[in-house]
Amino acid sequence: MYIPALGHVSQGTLALLIPIVAIIGAFASGMFSVYQRVRRQREMLQLYHAERMAAIEKGIELPPLPPELFNERCCGYTGRRDPIRRRYVGILTLFVGLAITVALWQTSHDHSFWWGLTIVAVGLGQIVIHYLERRDSAANRSVAPPPGTGPGNSAYPGCT
């Protein structure tokens, strides 16, 4: 087989390259997400530092930095997925799993189509989690938060 960037490559070599590239891509993706999180956290710390230095120059006393600032779930990342996104991903995964199951059922004469149901189960799990989180958030909304702890009441609005 001829690949423009590699020249002539045998099928065995190509079959060996595919999982290697996939594994390297998975690790690179994970490292990139860690890099982005650290960079975002460093930028937030630099912004707070610049704000504090300007206040010190003007003689304004500031409260100490909140401990939430040093938590990795701060600065715009809450650690929880958006419920609407979870429902969307669940429905999408469900239909992809159904499509794979039907395709395997139509093309193979053995019982390998059952493996497509694992993807269906992941999609159904996402949808169930969405509805359970929605029910829990409705139950939590009925309990009023203590005064002064709502959004926007923090001295540092980026980390409420």
N, C-alpha and C positions, 0 to 999 in steps of 0.2 A: 504494500500500500504506500502511496506517495503522499506525504504531508509537506506542504510548502516550507514550513519552518524547520522541519527535521529531515527532509529528504525521504528516502525509501526506508520504511519501517515494517518489520514483520508483524503479523497479527499477535503473536505471542508477546512481543515487546510492548505493543500497544495495550494489550490486555493487562500487562503488569504495570504500565504507567498510570492507568486510570485510577486504581485505588491509592497509589502513592500520591497523586495530585489531589485526590479527594481528602486524604488524611492531612496533608500539608495545608490545604485550604481551610479545613476545620480548625486546626491549631492557629493559623493566621487570623481567622475570624475571631476566635476567642481572645487572642492577644490584642487585636485591634480594639475590641470592646473594652478591655481592661485599660488600655491606653487612653481611650476617649473618656472613661470615667475619671481617671486620675487627672487628666488635663482639665476637665470641667471643675473638679474639686480644687485644683491649684488656682484656676482663674477666679473662683469664688473667694478663696483666701486672699488673693492679691487685691481683689476689689474691696474686701473688708479692711485690709491693711491700708490701702490708699485712703479710704474713708476715715479711718482712725487717725492716720497721720495728719490729714487736713483738719480734723477736729482738734487734735493736740496743738497744732500751730495757731488755731484760733482761740485756744484756751477752753474749749468745751469738753466737759467730762462725759465719757461714754461708759455705758455698762460693760461688764466683761463679755467676751464672746460666748455665745451659747454652746453647750456641749453637743447639741444636735449638728452643729456645723462640721464637727469632726467625724460624724457618722457617715458612712458611705451611702446611706439611703437619703441623704440630704441633697440639696442643690438641684431640685427638679426631678429626682428619681425617687419614687415612693416605694418601690419594690413590689407593688401590686399592679396587675394588668387592668386596663380599662375594661369594664364588663361588656361594653358593646363590641370591642375588639375580640374579646374571648368568645363571644357568641359567633362573630363572623368567622374566626379561625376554626371554631368547632364545626360549623356548618360546612365550610370549605373542605376540611379534613374528612368529614363524613361522606361528602359526595365524591371526593377523590378515592376514598376507600371503596365505596360502592362501584365506581367505575373500574378500579383495578380488579375487584372481585369478579365483576361480570366479564371483563376482558379475559381473565385467567380461566374462567369457567367455559367461555366459548372457544378458547384456543387450545387448552390442554385437555387431554383425555384422562388424566389422573386426578387426584383430589388436591392439587396444589392451590386451587382457587380459595380454599379456606384461609390462606395466609392473608388475603386481602381484608378479611374481617378484623384483623388486628388494627388496621388503619381506621376501620369503621369504629372500633371500640375507642380509639383515641379521640376521634371526633365527637362521639357520644359523651365521653368523659368531659370534654371541654364544654359542651352544652349543659350538662348536668351541673358542673362547677359554676357556670354563669348563673343558672337559676338559683342555686344554693347561696351564692354570694349576694344575689339580688334580694333574696328573702332575709338573709342576715343583715344586710344594710338597711332594709326597711324596719327590722326589729330594733336596730341600733339607733335609727333616727327618732324613734319614739322616746328614747331617753335623752333628756336635755344635757348638753355639755356644761361643765362648771363655768361660772362667769370668768371672762378674761382668757379663755383657752380657745376661742373660735378662730377661724382664719382671719388674718389681718390684725390680730391683737398682739402679735409678737413684735419685739423690738427689731427683729431681723426678718423681714417679710419673705425672704427666699427660703426660709427653713421653718415654716409654721407646722 
